[in-house]
């Protein structure tokens, strides 16, 4: 599949770097401190697919010694510019060989798997992440729910892409980000819960919690669909290490 990394575009990378936690994005991060506190022991973290470093800086504020990695040089450059003291590394796809096996207490991936186009690549990345985790480490994989591509949201619009409704797991879908001035649609790969469960099983991960955050009416955002349908799915996973 010919699938480009849209964040290797200078304008889009610079626009995305301006984002913090507006609107629907707020729901992606709102419950993570509690989830991480509940499941993670230790402070060494890998932010896999860090982009412009928003999620890495988030981990650092929680007290983690966090390293961000990404395949996009433009995004790594943005992350380093925003956070000059941070540690951000450019990697090849699924290549975490610069880290020793069992290095991290936590691996976090926020939105990254939405942009990994094939089953083979998803599995390769999961295997690499598992290898980088300590035996008692945890992997938090936050992905877009398939429903995000079918509705209107505080931060996203899909109304111009009715073909999304016919998309099956593994198909391309399009969505527009409303919080930046770059209104070109983003192409993602929709992936079902069933497919993710199979991927985790194949690569030796065990699901210990699934969280689907909904918006609350007393929050200071103009929710559209968020109070009824979860835009994100947060999988909390542990390595299934045989005795």
C-alpha positions in Angstrom: 0.0 0.0 0.0 1.4 3.4 -1.0 0.8 5.3 2.2 2.7 8.5 2.9 3.6 9.9 6.3 1.6 13.2 6.1 3.7 14.7 8.9 6.8 14.9 6.7 5.1 17.9 5.2 6.7 21.1 6.6 3.5 23.1 7.0 1.5 20.3 8.5 4.4 19.4 10.9 4.6 23.1 12.1 0.9 23.3 12.5 0.6 20.0 14.4 3.4 21.1 16.7 1.2 24.0 17.9 -1.4 21.6 19.2 -1.6 20.9 22.9 -4.8 19.5 24.3 -7.8 21.3 22.7 -11.3 19.8 22.4 -11.4 16.2 21.5 -7.7 15.8 22.1 -8.3 16.7 25.7 -10.2 13.4 26.1 -7.2 11.4 24.8 -5.0 12.7 27.7 -7.5 13.4 30.5 -7.5 10.0 32.1 -3.9 8.9 31.3 -2.4 10.1 34.6 -4.8 7.9 36.6 -4.4 5.0 34.2 -0.6 5.2 34.3 -0.5 5.6 38.1 -2.6 2.5 38.4 -0.7 0.2 36.1 2.9 1.4 35.8 5.8 0.9 38.2 9.0 2.8 37.5 9.8 6.0 35.7 11.6 5.1 32.5 9.3 5.6 29.5 9.4 5.3 25.7 7.1 7.6 23.8 6.7 5.6 20.5 5.7 7.9 17.7 6.2 11.0 19.6 5.6 13.4 16.8 6.3 17.0 17.8 6.8 15.8 21.4 3.4 16.7 23.0 3.0 13.3 24.5 6.6 13.1 25.6 6.4 16.4 27.4 3.2 15.1 29.0 5.0 12.1 30.4 7.9 14.3 31.6 5.4 16.4 33.6 4.2 13.2 35.2 7.7 12.6 36.5 8.9 10.1 33.8 12.3 10.0 32.3 10.9 9.9 28.8 12.5 9.4 25.5 10.5 10.2 22.3 11.1 8.4 19.0 9.5 9.0 15.6 10.1 8.1 11.9 9.5 11.7 10.8 12.6 14.0 10.9 10.4 17.1 10.6 8.4 16.1 13.7 11.6 15.2 15.6 13.0 18.6 14.7 9.8 20.3 16.0 10.0 18.3 19.2 13.6 19.3 19.8 12.9 22.9 19.0 10.0 23.1 21.5 11.9 21.0 24.2 15.6 21.6 23.7 16.5 19.6 26.9 14.4 16.7 25.9 15.6 13.4 24.3 14.2 12.8 20.9 15.5 10.2 18.4 14.8 9.6 14.7 14.3 5.9 14.0 13.6 3.7 11.0 10.3 2.0 11.0 9.9 -0.4 13.9 13.7 -0.1 14.7 14.3 0.2 18.4 17.6 -1.6 18.3 19.4 1.4 19.8 17.8 0.5 23.1 18.7 -2.6 25.1 16.0 -5.2 25.5 13.9 -4.7 28.6 14.8 -1.0 29.0 11.4 0.6 29.8 8.8 0.5 32.5 6.3 2.1 30.2 5.9 2.3 26.4 3.3 4.8 25.3 1.9 5.3 21.8 -0.6 8.0 21.1 -2.3 8.0 17.7 0.7 6.4 16.1 -0.9 3.1 15.1 -3.6 5.1 13.2 -0.8 5.8 10.7 0.8 2.4 10.5 -0.6 1.1 7.2 -0.3 -2.7 7.0 -0.7 -5.7 9.3 2.9 -6.7 8.8 4.1 -3.2 9.9 1.8 -3.2 12.9 3.0 -6.5 14.0 6.7 -5.6 13.6 6.2 -2.5 15.6 4.4 -4.4 18.4 7.2 -6.9 18.6 9.8 -4.2 18.8 7.8 -2.4 21.6 7.4 -5.7 23.5 11.2 -6.3 23.3 12.0 -2.8 24.7 9.7 -3.3 27.7 10.8 -4.8 31.0 9.1 -8.1 31.9 6.7 -6.2 34.2 6.4 -3.2 32.0 3.3 -1.8 30.5 2.3 -0.6 27.0 -0.4 2.0 26.6 -1.6 2.1 23.0 -4.1 5.0 22.4 -5.8 4.7 19.0 -8.7 6.3 17.2 -11.9 4.4 17.5 -13.5 3.4 14.2 -16.4 5.6 15.1 -14.3 8.8 15.0 -14.3 8.6 11.2 -18.1 8.5 11.0 -19.2 11.6 13.1 -18.6 15.2 13.8 -16.5 16.2 16.8 -15.2 19.3 18.6 -11.8 18.9 16.9 -12.6 16.8 13.8 -14.9 16.7 10.8 -15.7 13.8 8.6 -18.9 15.1 6.9 -17.1 15.4 3.5 -16.1 11.8 3.5 -19.2 9.6 3.3 -17.1 6.8 1.9 -15.6 6.3 5.4 -18.9 4.5 6.3 -18.0 1.7 3.9 -14.4 1.3 5.2 -13.4 -2.0 6.7 -10.5 -2.7 9.0 -7.3 -1.9 7.1 -8.9 0.6 4.7 -7.9 4.3 4.3 -10.2 6.9 5.9 -10.0 10.7 5.8 -10.6 13.2 8.5 -10.1 17.0 8.9 -8.5 18.5 12.0 -10.4 21.7 13.0 -7.9 23.0 15.5 -5.2 23.9 13.0 -5.3 26.1 9.9 -4.1 23.3 7.6 -7.5 21.9 6.4 -6.2 19.3 4.1 -7.6 15.9 5.1 -5.5 13.5 7.1 -5.5 9.9 5.8 -5.5 7.3 8.5 -6.0 3.5 8.5 -9.1 2.3 10.3 -8.5 -0.7 12.5 -11.1 -2.6 14.4 -11.1 -3.7 18.0 -11.2 -7.3 16.9 -8.1 -6.7 14.7 -6.2 -5.1 17.5 -7.0 -7.9 19.9 -5.7 -10.4 17.3 -2.6 -8.3 16.8 -1.9 -8.2 20.5 -2.4 -12.0 20.8 0.0 -12.7 17.9 2.8 -10.5 19.4 2.6 -11.7 23.0 0.7 -8.9 24.6 -2.2 -9.4 27.1 -4.9 -6.8 27.5 -5.4 -5.8 31.1 -7.7 -2.8 30.6 -9.6 -1.0 27.8 -10.7 2.5 28.4 -13.0 4.5 26.1 -13.2 8.1 27.4 -16.4 10.1 27.0 -16.8 13.8 27.4 -18.6 15.2 30.4 -21.2 17.9 30.2 -19.5 20.1 32.8 -16.2 20.3 30.9 -15.3 23.6 29.2 -15.6 22.3 25.6 -18.4 22.4 23.1 -18.8 18.7 22.7 -20.7 17.4 19.6 -20.6 13.6 19.8 -18.1 13.1 22.6 -20.6 12.7 25.4 -22.2 9.7 23.7 -19.5 8.1 21.5 -15.9 7.6 22.5 -13.5 9.0 19.9 -10.5 7.1 21.4 -9.7 3.7 22.6 -6.9 3.2 25.3 -5.5 -0.3 25.5 -3.4 -1.1 28.6 -1.2 -4.1 27.8 1.4 -6.2 29.5 3.9 -8.6 27.9 2.7 -12.1 28.1 6.0 -13.6 29.3 6.0 -17.4 29.5 7.5 -18.9 32.6 
